[in-house]
Amino acid sequence: MLRLSLEALQIVDAIDRRGSFSSAGKELHKVPSTISYTVAKLEDDLGVQVFQRNGPKVMLTAAGQELLKEGRYLLKAAQDLEHRVRRVASGWETELSIGIDSMFSAVALADDVRAFYQVAQQTRLRLSQDALSGTWEALLDRRVDLLVGAPGDGPAGGGYIAQAIGMLDFVFAVAPTHPLAQVAEPLSRGHLQQHRAVVVADSARQMAPRTVGLLLGQDALSVPNMQVKFDYQVLGLGFGFLPGPCARAAIARGLLVEKAVEEPKPSETFYMAWRVGEDGAALRWWMARMREPDVFARLAQHLPGRAVPDAAPSHSA
């Protein structure tokens, strides 16, 4: 007979994430005595200590870490099995996760979410955001079911289908107060090397991260998404390429200055993508919706620049 149960693994996982038995009980809607009893029984059945106790705080032992590392794969497999069984019965997924590249605001899908709930209230939606290679990695790691606005070509190895939904050009821009605003064009590598770049950090966990517009040895300010990059460039804290629509709007308002560079950034294609073999009703609905001709235009309407900070006379180092 197996000495492990999914319920025990779920409790160990919750304790590790929450840091205490009581917090895990609140998350799982179980009284603390049930949590304590399940852990004690698990330790007794396995003949190992899973947690080290230090008052209300607990930490996994080395054996507990190994148990949880492998146990989380079992929990994920069990959850996937539940979803597949329910999908077979109804045709609709119990949950659909949509990944949006951090270039765009998730609010851009608000009308699509509203329309989806009118036909599929039984499917929970989960929206998440990653950046650059991290967007593709989320699909391959099964953390999301559908990508919207994924940048550039996907990784080698296959396992997914991608369809182009639009293209953006990029403009090199700095604040009027930035030192590069006064330098004669076109700006060379030597000019850029002397100043700080503002870059969106790649959220990839396993894949090789992408580096966009960064010179070797370049001082860089890494930020979590394009909105923050835009804001910091408006504030004069660095330079970089911005999506054409938001850069030109800010330039027209006097918040940024366009500068020609010797090595411009080419336009980039953005994709919708999903894994091979996935065929739930909710996924099919979203794929059809994302193929509508105005989808990318709606995404582009939610690029950075709608609300910007007041420009300040701050210079890049």
C-alpha positions, 0 to 999 in steps of 0.5 A: 500500500502506498504511504503517500497521499495527494492530500498529504502532499498538498498540505506539505506544499501549502505549509512550505509556501505559507511558512506555518501550519496555521497559515496552511490550514487557512488556505486549505480550509482545514483546522490546525489539528488536521494539518498537524495530524496529517504531517505527523502521520506522514512522517510516521509512515515514511519514517523520516522527519519532513519539517523542522519546527521552530515555534510557529515557523517550520522549515523543510528538512533535506528529506522534506525538500526532496519529497516536495520537489517530486511531490509537486509533479504528482500534484500537477499531474493529478490536477491535469488529470482532473481537468482532462476528465471534466473536459471529456465530460463537458467539452469545456476546460475547467480552467484556461490560462492565457499568457500575454507578453508584458509589452501589452496591458492585460486590460487589452483583453477585457472585451474578450474576457467579457464576451467569453464569460457570456458563453463559458461561465464554467471555465475559470480564466487565468491571465498572466504576463511574462517577458521576451523568452519567458513568454514562450517558456510559459507555454512550453512549461504548460503554465499557460495554454495560449500565448497572445502577443508573444514576441519574435520567433518561438524556440526551436524544438517544436511542440507548439503552433504559432500564428503571426497576429501583427508587427511593431516598429521601434523608435530610439528615444530619450528625454529632452533632458538626457545628454544624448538628446544634444548629441549629433546624429546618428548615435554610434556605439561609442555614444551609447556606451557612455550612458545607461540603457533601460531594458525589460528583464527577460522572465525566462527561468530555464531558457536562455534570456534574450538581450535586446538593444544592450551593448557588451558591458553596457550599464543597464537599468532592468525593469519588469515591463515595457510600461516601466521602461517607458516611464523611466525613459520619460524621466530621463533615467536612461535610453532605449528603443520603444514601440513606435506608436507609444514613442511617437505619441510621447514625442508629439507631446514633447516628453521624448526626443527621437534620435537616429542611431547607426544600428536601428532595431528592426520591426518585430512580429508578434504571435499567438501560440498554443501547444500541439494536440490541445483542443478544448472548447475554451481554447478553440473559442479564444483562438477564433477570437484572437484571429479577428482582424482587429486584435493586434490593433486593440493590443497596440491601443494598450501600449505604454504611454496612456498615463505618463509621469511628469518629466523631471530634469534628471540625467542619466549617469 
